[in-house]
Each structure stands twice: as C-alpha cells, then as structure tokens.
Amino acid sequence: MARKKRTFADKVAKGTGPRHAICPVCGGGIQIIKVVKPYLVDDEKKTYRYREEITKVCKCNEKEVF
Ligand SMILES: [Zn+2]
C-alpha cells in the first residue's frame, strides 16, 4: 500500500491536471466550473442564446463569477 501512496504523492507533486491547480496570486485551489452565459443574438427580436463556458475560479475572482 505504501507504494500506491507514493505514486499518488508523485502525481500531486508534479502538479499534473488542472483539478489540483493552485492560484499563484491567492494561493488557493483553483476550481474548474461550467458557467452558462446568455448572449444577445438578435437585438431587435431580443433573442438570447446560452453559451457554456469553462471558467477557472479561485478566491481572486469568485465574487465576479458567482
Ligand atoms: Zn487566486
């Protein structure tokens, strides 16, 4: 079991994968979330469409996103 633990620790140490990303500004973990944003397609008809965006959220910008 010790072997398995070590492998996991190595992966984390290398920082592979965005799920374990740490923000260099606030030092907090970065969360990957999906945000649905409306955007105007036709100004006269007031037609909106929704677009899904993948956003990285940490303490720096969580207030802007939520
Ligand atoms: Zn941050």
PDB file of the backbone (N, CA, C, O) and the ligand in Angstrom, with CONECT records:
HET     ZN  A 101       1
ATOM      1  N   MET A   1       0.818  -1.213   0.000  1.00  0.00           N
ATOM      2  CA  MET A   1       0.000   0.000   0.000  1.00  0.00           C
ATOM      3  C   MET A   1       0.857   1.271   0.000  1.00  0.00           C
ATOM      4  O   MET A   1       0.468   2.311  -0.531  1.00  0.00           O
ATOM      5  N   ALA A   2       2.015   1.147   0.605  1.00  0.00           N
ATOM      6  CA  ALA A   2       2.916   2.304   0.673  1.00  0.00           C
ATOM      7  C   ALA A   2       3.327   2.732  -0.734  1.00  0.00           C
ATOM      8  O   ALA A   2       3.520   3.915  -1.013  1.00  0.00           O
ATOM      9  N   ARG A   3       3.453   1.755  -1.598  1.00  0.00           N
ATOM     10  CA  ARG A   3       3.872   2.036  -2.965  1.00  0.00           C
ATOM     11  C   ARG A   3       2.818   2.904  -3.676  1.00  0.00           C
ATOM     12  O   ARG A   3       3.141   3.872  -4.365  1.00  0.00           O
ATOM     13  N   LYS A   4       1.571   2.528  -3.486  1.00  0.00           N
ATOM     14  CA  LYS A   4       0.477   3.236  -4.129  1.00  0.00           C
ATOM     15  C   LYS A   4       0.423   4.692  -3.652  1.00  0.00           C
ATOM     16  O   LYS A   4       0.218   5.615  -4.441  1.00  0.00           O
ATOM     17  N   LYS A   5       0.609   4.868  -2.365  1.00  0.00           N
ATOM     18  CA  LYS A   5       0.597   6.202  -1.777  1.00  0.00           C
ATOM     19  C   LYS A   5       1.671   7.087  -2.410  1.00  0.00           C
ATOM     20  O   LYS A   5       1.449   8.259  -2.714  1.00  0.00           O
ATOM     21  N   ARG A   6       2.814   6.492  -2.592  1.00  0.00           N
ATOM     22  CA  ARG A   6       3.951   7.238  -3.119  1.00  0.00           C
ATOM     23  C   ARG A   6       3.663   7.713  -4.552  1.00  0.00           C
ATOM     24  O   ARG A   6       3.984   8.840  -4.929  1.00  0.00           O
ATOM     25  N   THR A   7       3.056   6.828  -5.324  1.00  0.00           N
ATOM     26  CA  THR A   7       2.733   7.168  -6.707  1.00  0.00           C
ATOM     27  C   THR A   7       1.776   8.354  -6.753  1.00  0.00           C
ATOM     28  O   THR A   7       1.928   9.267  -7.566  1.00  0.00           O
ATOM     29  N   PHE A   8       0.796   8.319  -5.870  1.00  0.00           N
ATOM     30  CA  PHE A   8      -0.172   9.413  -5.814  1.00  0.00           C
ATOM     31  C   PHE A   8       0.511  10.721  -5.426  1.00  0.00           C
ATOM     32  O   PHE A   8       0.242  11.771  -6.008  1.00  0.00           O
ATOM     33  N   ALA A   9       1.380  10.645  -4.454  1.00  0.00           N
ATOM     34  CA  ALA A   9       2.100  11.835  -3.995  1.00  0.00           C
ATOM     35  C   ALA A   9       2.959  12.415  -5.111  1.00  0.00           C
ATOM     36  O   ALA A   9       3.075  13.632  -5.256  1.00  0.00           O
ATOM     37  N   ASP A  10       3.553  11.531  -5.892  1.00  0.00           N
ATOM     38  CA  ASP A  10       4.372  11.984  -7.021  1.00  0.00           C
ATOM     39  C   ASP A  10       3.536  12.758  -8.032  1.00  0.00           C
ATOM     40  O   ASP A  10       3.953  13.793  -8.553  1.00  0.00           O
ATOM     41  N   LYS A  11       2.364  12.236  -8.289  1.00  0.00           N
ATOM     42  CA  LYS A  11       1.476  12.894  -9.247  1.00  0.00           C
ATOM     43  C   LYS A  11       1.110  14.298  -8.774  1.00  0.00           C
ATOM     44  O   LYS A  11       1.122  15.253  -9.550  1.00  0.00           O
ATOM     45  N   VAL A  12       0.788  14.402  -7.502  1.00  0.00           N
ATOM     46  CA  VAL A  12       0.402  15.699  -6.946  1.00  0.00           C
ATOM     47  C   VAL A  12       1.582  16.670  -6.977  1.00  0.00           C
ATOM     48  O   VAL A  12       1.431  17.853  -7.278  1.00  0.00           O
ATOM     49  N   ALA A  13       2.748  16.137  -6.658  1.00  0.00           N
ATOM     50  CA  ALA A  13       3.941  16.980  -6.614  1.00  0.00           C
ATOM     51  C   ALA A  13       4.256  17.567  -7.985  1.00  0.00           C
ATOM     52  O   ALA A  13       4.705  18.707  -8.100  1.00  0.00           O
ATOM     53  N   LYS A  14       4.016  16.774  -9.012  1.00  0.00           N
ATOM     54  CA  LYS A  14       4.282  17.253 -10.370  1.00  0.00           C
ATOM     55  C   LYS A  14       3.246  18.275 -10.828  1.00  0.00           C
ATOM     56  O   LYS A  14       3.467  19.023 -11.781  1.00  0.00           O
ATOM     57  N   GLY A  15       2.129  18.291 -10.141  1.00  0.00           N
ATOM     58  CA  GLY A  15       1.110  19.279 -10.475  1.00  0.00           C
ATOM     59  C   GLY A  15       0.415  19.008 -11.789  1.00  0.00           C
ATOM     60  O   GLY A  15       0.006  19.942 -12.479  1.00  0.00           O
ATOM     61  N   THR A  16       0.277  17.771 -12.136  1.00  0.00           N
ATOM     62  CA  THR A  16      -0.404  17.447 -13.385  1.00  0.00           C
ATOM     63  C   THR A  16      -1.909  17.474 -13.184  1.00  0.00           C
ATOM     64  O   THR A  16      -2.414  17.060 -12.140  1.00  0.00           O
ATOM     65  N   GLY A  17      -2.604  17.954 -14.167  1.00  0.00           N
ATOM     66  CA  GLY A  17      -4.061  18.001 -14.076  1.00  0.00           C
ATOM     67  C   GLY A  17      -4.536  19.315 -13.498  1.00  0.00           C
ATOM     68  O   GLY A  17      -4.037  19.759 -12.464  1.00  0.00           O
ATOM     69  N   PRO A  18      -5.495  19.942 -14.157  1.00  0.00           N
ATOM     70  CA  PRO A  18      -5.994  21.252 -13.717  1.00  0.00           C
ATOM     71  C   PRO A  18      -6.784  21.185 -12.421  1.00  0.00           C
ATOM     72  O   PRO A  18      -6.991  22.217 -11.783  1.00  0.00           O
ATOM     73  N   ARG A  19      -7.224  20.020 -12.018  1.00  0.00           N
ATOM     74  CA  ARG A  19      -8.036  19.911 -10.806  1.00  0.00           C
ATOM     75  C   ARG A  19      -7.240  20.234  -9.546  1.00  0.00           C
ATOM     76  O   ARG A  19      -7.802  20.609  -8.518  1.00  0.00           O
ATOM     77  N   HIS A  20      -5.949  20.084  -9.643  1.00  0.00           N
ATOM     78  CA  HIS A  20      -5.128  20.348  -8.469  1.00  0.00           C
ATOM     79  C   HIS A  20      -4.361  21.655  -8.608  1.00  0.00           C
ATOM     80  O   HIS A  20      -3.392  21.900  -7.889  1.00  0.00           O
ATOM     81  N   ALA A  21      -4.803  22.482  -9.536  1.00  0.00           N
ATOM     82  CA  ALA A  21      -4.094  23.735  -9.785  1.00  0.00           C
ATOM     83  C   ALA A  21      -4.208  24.684  -8.594  1.00  0.00           C
ATOM     84  O   ALA A  21      -5.255  24.782  -7.954  1.00  0.00           O
ATOM     85  N   ILE A  22      -3.142  25.356  -8.321  1.00  0.00           N
ATOM     86  CA  ILE A  22      -3.111  26.338  -7.245  1.00  0.00           C
ATOM     87  C   ILE A  22      -2.879  27.713  -7.854  1.00  0.00           C
ATOM     88  O   ILE A  22      -1.999  27.891  -8.697  1.00  0.00           O
ATOM     89  N   CYS A  23      -3.672  28.678  -7.422  1.00  0.00           N
ATOM     90  CA  CYS A  23      -3.510  30.035  -7.934  1.00  0.00           C
ATOM     91  C   CYS A  23      -2.252  30.672  -7.358  1.00  0.00           C
ATOM     92  O   CYS A  23      -2.057  30.669  -6.143  1.00  0.00           O
ATOM     93  N   PRO A  24      -1.396  31.219  -8.222  1.00  0.00           N
ATOM     94  CA  PRO A  24      -0.163  31.854  -7.752  1.00  0.00           C
ATOM     95  C   PRO A  24      -0.421  33.183  -7.041  1.00  0.00           C
ATOM     96  O   PRO A  24       0.447  33.679  -6.322  1.00  0.00           O
ATOM     97  N   VAL A  25      -1.595  33.756  -7.234  1.00  0.00           N
ATOM     98  CA  VAL A  25      -1.904  35.058  -6.633  1.00  0.00           C
ATOM     99  C   VAL A  25      -2.415  34.909  -5.203  1.00  0.00           C
ATOM    100  O   VAL A  25      -1.872  35.517  -4.280  1.00  0.00           O
ATOM    101  N   CYS A  26      -3.461  34.097  -5.019  1.00  0.00           N
ATOM    102  CA  CYS A  26      -4.063  33.982  -3.686  1.00  0.00           C
ATOM    103  C   CYS A  26      -3.619  32.713  -2.970  1.00  0.00           C
ATOM    104  O   CYS A  26      -3.835  32.569  -1.767  1.00  0.00           O
ATOM    105  N   GLY A  27      -3.000  31.796  -3.706  1.00  0.00           N
ATOM    106  CA  GLY A  27      -2.527  30.571  -3.091  1.00  0.00           C
ATOM    107  C   GLY A  27      -3.615  29.552  -2.825  1.00  0.00           C
ATOM    108  O   GLY A  27      -3.366  28.499  -2.238  1.00  0.00           O
ATOM    109  N   GLY A  28      -4.827  29.873  -3.261  1.00  0.00           N
ATOM    110  CA  GLY A  28      -5.948  28.960  -3.062  1.00  0.00           C
ATOM    111  C   GLY A  28      -6.087  27.998  -4.225  1.00  0.00           C
ATOM    112  O   GLY A  28      -5.514  28.202  -5.296  1.00  0.00           O
ATOM    113  N   GLY A  29      -6.850  26.958  -4.000  1.00  0.00           N
ATOM    114  CA  GLY A  29      -7.086  25.987  -5.059  1.00  0.00           C
ATOM    115  C   GLY A  29      -7.973  26.570  -6.145  1.00  0.00           C
ATOM    116  O   GLY A  29      -8.888  27.345  -5.867  1.00  0.00           O
ATOM    117  N   ILE A  30      -7.693  26.193  -7.375  1.00  0.00           N
ATOM    118  CA  ILE A  30      -8.493  26.678  -8.485  1.00  0.00           C
ATOM    119  C   ILE A  30      -9.548  25.644  -8.838  1.00  0.00           C
ATOM    120  O   ILE A  30      -9.245  24.471  -9.057  1.00  0.00           O
ATOM    121  N   GLN A  31     -10.781  26.100  -8.889  1.00  0.00           N
ATOM    122  CA  GLN A  31     -11.899  25.238  -9.200  1.00  0.00           C
ATOM    123  C   GLN A  31     -12.270  25.418 -10.666  1.00  0.00           C
ATOM    124  O   GLN A  31     -12.333  26.540 -11.167  1.00  0.00           O
ATOM    125  N   ILE A  32     -12.511  24.314 -11.341  1.00  0.00           N
ATOM    126  CA  ILE A  32     -12.954  24.404 -12.726  1.00  0.00           C
ATOM    127  C   ILE A  32     -14.474  24.251 -12.740  1.00  0.00           C
ATOM    128  O   ILE A  32     -15.003  23.198 -12.385  1.00  0.00           O
ATOM    129  N   ILE A  33     -15.161  25.299 -13.150  1.00  0.00           N
ATOM    130  CA  ILE A  33     -16.620  25.224 -13.165  1.00  0.00           C
ATOM    131  C   ILE A  33     -17.159  25.579 -14.543  1.00  0.00           C
ATOM    132  O   ILE A  33     -16.493  26.218 -15.357  1.00  0.00           O
ATOM    133  N   LYS A  34     -18.389  25.142 -14.770  1.00  0.00           N
ATOM    134  CA  LYS A  34     -19.052  25.449 -16.031  1.00  0.00           C
ATOM    135  C   LYS A  34     -20.060  26.566 -15.776  1.00  0.00           C
ATOM    136  O   LYS A  34     -20.936  26.446 -14.920  1.00  0.00           O
ATOM    137  N   VAL A  35     -19.920  27.653 -16.534  1.00  0.00           N
ATOM    138  CA  VAL A  35     -20.816  28.787 -16.376  1.00  0.00           C
ATOM    139  C   VAL A  35     -21.644  28.940 -17.648  1.00  0.00           C
ATOM    140  O   VAL A  35     -21.115  28.909 -18.759  1.00  0.00           O
ATOM    141  N   VAL A  36     -22.940  29.105 -17.465  1.00  0.00           N
ATOM    142  CA  VAL A  36     -23.811  29.320 -18.615  1.00  0.00           C
ATOM    143  C   VAL A  36     -24.073  30.808 -18.749  1.00  0.00           C
ATOM    144  O   VAL A  36     -24.676  31.431 -17.875  1.00  0.00           O
ATOM    145  N   LYS A  37     -23.611  31.367 -19.862  1.00  0.00           N
ATOM    146  CA  LYS A  37     -23.768  32.804 -20.070  1.00  0.00           C
ATOM    147  C   LYS A  37     -24.719  33.093 -21.236  1.00  0.00           C
ATOM    148  O   LYS A  37     -24.577  32.518 -22.315  1.00  0.00           O
ATOM    149  N   PRO A  38     -25.674  33.973 -21.014  1.00  0.00           N
ATOM    150  CA  PRO A  38     -26.547  34.382 -22.108  1.00  0.00           C
ATOM    151  C   PRO A  38     -25.885  35.437 -22.978  1.00  0.00           C
ATOM    152  O   PRO A  38     -25.185  36.313 -22.470  1.00  0.00           O
ATOM    153  N   TYR A  39     -26.096  35.362 -24.262  1.00  0.00           N
ATOM    154  CA  TYR A  39     -25.608  36.423 -25.129  1.00  0.00           C
ATOM    155  C   TYR A  39     -26.644  36.760 -26.180  1.00  0.00           C
ATOM    156  O   TYR A  39     -27.392  35.900 -26.645  1.00  0.00           O
ATOM    157  N   LEU A  40     -26.670  38.026 -26.543  1.00  0.00           N
ATOM    158  CA  LEU A  40     -27.690  38.545 -27.450  1.00  0.00           C
ATOM    159  C   LEU A  40     -27.380  38.152 -28.893  1.00  0.00           C
ATOM    160  O   LEU A  40     -26.294  38.421 -29.406  1.00  0.00           O
ATOM    161  N   VAL A  41     -28.359  37.509 -29.536  1.00  0.00           N
ATOM    162  CA  VAL A  41     -28.174  37.093 -30.926  1.00  0.00           C
ATOM    163  C   VAL A  41     -28.790  38.123 -31.867  1.00  0.00           C
ATOM    164  O   VAL A  41     -28.174  38.553 -32.842  1.00  0.00           O
ATOM    165  N   ASP A  42     -30.034  38.507 -31.543  1.00  0.00           N
ATOM    166  CA  ASP A  42     -30.737  39.471 -32.392  1.00  0.00           C
ATOM    167  C   ASP A  42     -31.226  40.619 -31.518  1.00  0.00           C
ATOM    168  O   ASP A  42     -32.071  40.432 -30.642  1.00  0.00           O
ATOM    169  N   ASP A  43     -30.698  41.781 -31.761  1.00  0.00           N
ATOM    170  CA  ASP A  43     -31.017  42.911 -30.902  1.00  0.00           C
ATOM    171  C   ASP A  43     -32.470  43.368 -31.058  1.00  0.00           C
ATOM    172  O   ASP A  43     -33.094  43.779 -30.080  1.00  0.00           O
ATOM    173  N   GLU A  44     -33.005  43.299 -32.259  1.00  0.00           N
ATOM    174  CA  GLU A  44     -34.391  43.724 -32.496  1.00  0.00           C
ATOM    175  C   GLU A  44     -35.395  42.763 -31.884  1.00  0.00           C
ATOM    176  O   GLU A  44     -36.373  43.172 -31.259  1.00  0.00           O
ATOM    177  N   LYS A  45     -35.136  41.499 -32.074  1.00  0.00           N
ATOM    178  CA  LYS A  45     -36.063  40.476 -31.546  1.00  0.00           C
ATOM    179  C   LYS A  45     -35.774  40.109 -30.097  1.00  0.00           C
ATOM    180  O   LYS A  45     -36.520  39.363 -29.463  1.00  0.00           O
ATOM    181  N   LYS A  46     -34.688  40.646 -29.598  1.00  0.00           N
ATOM    182  CA  LYS A  46     -34.265  40.331 -28.227  1.00  0.00           C
ATOM    183  C   LYS A  46     -34.100  38.825 -28.032  1.00  0.00           C
ATOM    184  O   LYS A  46     -34.580  38.237 -27.062  1.00  0.00           O
ATOM    185  N   THR A  47     -33.426  38.251 -28.964  1.00  0.00           N
ATOM    186  CA  THR A  47     -33.216  36.814 -28.894  1.00  0.00           C
ATOM    187  C   THR A  47     -31.892  36.509 -28.175  1.00  0.00           C
ATOM    188  O   THR A  47     -30.834  37.031 -28.529  1.00  0.00           O
ATOM    189  N   TYR A  48     -31.986  35.679 -27.195  1.00  0.00           N
ATOM    190  CA  TYR A  48     -30.783  35.301 -26.458  1.00  0.00           C
ATOM    191  C   TYR A  48     -30.456  33.842 -26.685  1.00  0.00           C
ATOM    192  O   TYR A  48     -31.334  33.002 -26.880  1.00  0.00           O
ATOM    193  N   ARG A  49     -29.203  33.575 -26.655  1.00  0.00           N
ATOM    194  CA  ARG A  49     -28.767  32.189 -26.645  1.00  0.00           C
ATOM    195  C   ARG A  49     -27.831  31.997 -25.469  1.00  0.00           C
ATOM    196  O   ARG A  49     -27.303  32.955 -24.904  1.00  0.00           O
ATOM    197  N   TYR A  50     -27.644  30.767 -25.124  1.00  0.00           N
ATOM    198  CA  TYR A  50     -26.803  30.483 -23.965  1.00  0.00           C
ATOM    199  C   TYR A  50     -25.569  29.700 -24.373  1.00  0.00           C
ATOM    200  O   TYR A  50     -25.610  28.754 -25.160  1.00  0.00           O
ATOM    201  N   ARG A  51     -24.501  30.141 -23.807  1.00  0.00           N
ATOM    202  CA  ARG A  51     -23.233  29.515 -24.135  1.00  0.00           C
ATOM    203  C   ARG A  51     -22.588  29.012 -22.862  1.00  0.00           C
ATOM    204  O   ARG A  51     -22.544  29.712 -21.851  1.00  0.00           O
ATOM    205  N   GLU A  52     -22.092  27.795 -22.925  1.00  0.00           N
ATOM    206  CA  GLU A  52     -21.420  27.229 -21.760  1.00  0.00           C
ATOM    207  C   GLU A  52     -19.941  27.545 -21.817  1.00  0.00           C
ATOM    208  O   GLU A  52     -19.274  27.325 -22.829  1.00  0.00           O
ATOM    209  N   GLU A  53     -19.452  28.057 -20.729  1.00  0.00           N
ATOM    210  CA  GLU A  53     -18.027  28.366 -20.681  1.00  0.00           C
ATOM    211  C   GLU A  53     -17.379  27.678 -19.490  1.00  0.00           C
ATOM    212  O   GLU A  53     -17.955  27.603 -18.405  1.00  0.00           O
ATOM    213  N   ILE A  54     -16.204  27.191 -19.709  1.00  0.00           N
ATOM    214  CA  ILE A  54     -15.443  26.593 -18.623  1.00  0.00           C
ATOM    215  C   ILE A  54     -14.584  27.696 -17.999  1.00  0.00           C
ATOM    216  O   ILE A  54     -13.754  28.311 -18.668  1.00  0.00           O
ATOM    217  N   THR A  55     -14.799  27.926 -16.726  1.00  0.00           N
ATOM    218  CA  THR A  55     -14.100  29.012 -16.058  1.00  0.00           C
ATOM    219  C   THR A  55     -13.309  28.493 -14.868  1.00  0.00           C
ATOM    220  O   THR A  55     -13.743  27.589 -14.153  1.00  0.00           O
ATOM    221  N   LYS A  56     -12.167  29.075 -14.679  1.00  0.00           N
ATOM    222  CA  LYS A  56     -11.371  28.740 -13.506  1.00  0.00           C
ATOM    223  C   LYS A  56     -11.688  29.738 -12.403  1.00  0.00           C
ATOM    224  O   LYS A  56     -11.596  30.949 -12.601  1.00  0.00           O
ATOM    225  N   VAL A  57     -12.054  29.226 -11.259  1.00  0.00           N
ATOM    226  CA  VAL A  57     -12.434  30.102 -10.161  1.00  0.00           C
ATOM    227  C   VAL A  57     -11.533  29.869  -8.952  1.00  0.00           C
ATOM    228  O   VAL A  57     -11.319  28.733  -8.528  1.00  0.00           O
ATOM    229  N   CYS A  58     -11.019  30.949  -8.415  1.00  0.00           N
ATOM    230  CA  CYS A  58     -10.314  30.893  -7.147  1.00  0.00           C
ATOM    231  C   CYS A  58     -10.760  32.088  -6.322  1.00  0.00           C
ATOM    232  O   CYS A  58     -11.716  32.771  -6.687  1.00  0.00           O
ATOM    233  N   LYS A  59     -10.084  32.345  -5.224  1.00  0.00           N
ATOM    234  CA  LYS A  59     -10.514  33.436  -4.347  1.00  0.00           C
ATOM    235  C   LYS A  59     -10.425  34.807  -5.030  1.00  0.00           C
ATOM    236  O   LYS A  59     -11.127  35.743  -4.648  1.00  0.00           O
ATOM    237  N   CYS A  60      -9.560  34.915  -6.037  1.00  0.00           N
ATOM    238  CA  CYS A  60      -9.381  36.193  -6.729  1.00  0.00           C
ATOM    239  C   CYS A  60     -10.644  36.635  -7.468  1.00  0.00           C
ATOM    240  O   CYS A  60     -10.993  37.815  -7.461  1.00  0.00           O
ATOM    241  N   ASN A  61     -11.319  35.688  -8.101  1.00  0.00           N
ATOM    242  CA  ASN A  61     -12.428  36.089  -8.964  1.00  0.00           C
ATOM    243  C   ASN A  61     -13.753  35.421  -8.629  1.00  0.00           C
ATOM    244  O   ASN A  61     -14.706  35.530  -9.401  1.00  0.00           O
ATOM    245  N   GLU A  62     -13.833  34.739  -7.507  1.00  0.00           N
ATOM    246  CA  GLU A  62     -15.081  34.014  -7.199  1.00  0.00           C
ATOM    247  C   GLU A  62     -16.257  34.956  -7.021  1.00  0.00           C
ATOM    248  O   GLU A  62     -17.397  34.579  -7.293  1.00  0.00           O
ATOM    249  N   LYS A  63     -15.998  36.185  -6.564  1.00  0.00           N
ATOM    250  CA  LYS A  63     -17.087  37.126  -6.382  1.00  0.00           C
ATOM    251  C   LYS A  63     -17.630  37.615  -7.722  1.00  0.00           C
ATOM    252  O   LYS A  63     -18.815  37.929  -7.841  1.00  0.00           O
ATOM    253  N   GLU A  64     -16.765  37.679  -8.724  1.00  0.00           N
ATOM    254  CA  GLU A  64     -17.208  38.115 -10.039  1.00  0.00           C
ATOM    255  C   GLU A  64     -18.051  37.047 -10.727  1.00  0.00           C
ATOM    256  O   GLU A  64     -19.010  37.343 -11.439  1.00  0.00           O
ATOM    257  N   VAL A  65     -17.664  35.804 -10.492  1.00  0.00           N
ATOM    258  CA  VAL A  65     -18.323  34.708 -11.203  1.00  0.00           C
ATOM    259  C   VAL A  65     -19.658  34.319 -10.567  1.00  0.00           C
ATOM    260  O   VAL A  65     -20.638  34.064 -11.266  1.00  0.00           O
ATOM    261  N   PHE A  66     -19.683  34.279  -9.245  1.00  0.00           N
ATOM    262  CA  PHE A  66     -20.911  33.844  -8.568  1.00  0.00           C
ATOM    263  C   PHE A  66     -21.869  34.995  -8.285  1.00  0.00           C
ATOM    264  O   PHE A  66     -22.941  34.780  -7.721  1.00  0.00           O
TER     265      PHE A  66
HETATM  266 ZN    ZN A 101      -6.434  33.473  -6.958  1.00  0.00          ZN2+
END
